[in-house]
């Protein structure tokens, strides 16, 4: 089953594919920086929380006071 496409049909297909690709790239460029910043902020918050917990943990393990 062979389907011969005309030059106009091929041109329309290529133009549509180009528009869709450009739209996808545009969306990626606009959303990627925000996603990267959100990921970095989440990682920084987890790191900060881990540091806050680990500062007093050794003192409690040896029976000492947790207050400094």
N, C-alpha and C positions, 0 to 999 in steps of 0.2 A: 504494500500500500504506500505509494509514493505521493507526497503532497508537494507540488511545486509552488513556491511562493514567488510573488512578483517582487520587483525591485521596491515598490512602494510599501509592500507588506514587510519586507526585511528592514527597510528604513524605519518604519514605525516601531518594530520590535526593538531595534537597536536604540532608538531614541528613548523608549520607555525604560529599557534596562539602564540606560545612562542616568535618567532622572531618578530612578529608584536607588541606584548606587550613590548618587550625589546626596540624596536625602538621608541615606543611612550614614554616610560619612559625616554629614552635617550634625546629625543627632549625636553621633559618637563624640565629635569635637566639643559639643556644647555640654554634654552630660559627664564626660570622663573626669574633668578637673574636680567637679563636685563630689563624685564618687571617691576619688583618690583622697581628697581632703577629709571626707567623712570616715574613710577607713583609717587614715592616720590619726584622727582625733580619737577614734574608738581605741586604737592601739595605745595611744598616749594615756588615755584614761585608765585602761587596764593596767598599764605599767605603774601609773601613779598609785592606784589602789593596792597593787601588789607590794610596792615599796612601803606604803603606810602600814600595812599589816605585818610585814616582815621586820620592821624596826623594833617592835615590842615583843615579838615571838620568842627570841632567845632569852629574854629576861624572865618570862613566865615559865619557860622550860626548866630553869634552875631555881625556881621558887622565889624569885625576886619580885619586887613590886613592878607593876607595869607603868606606873607614873614616873615621869622624869623630873 
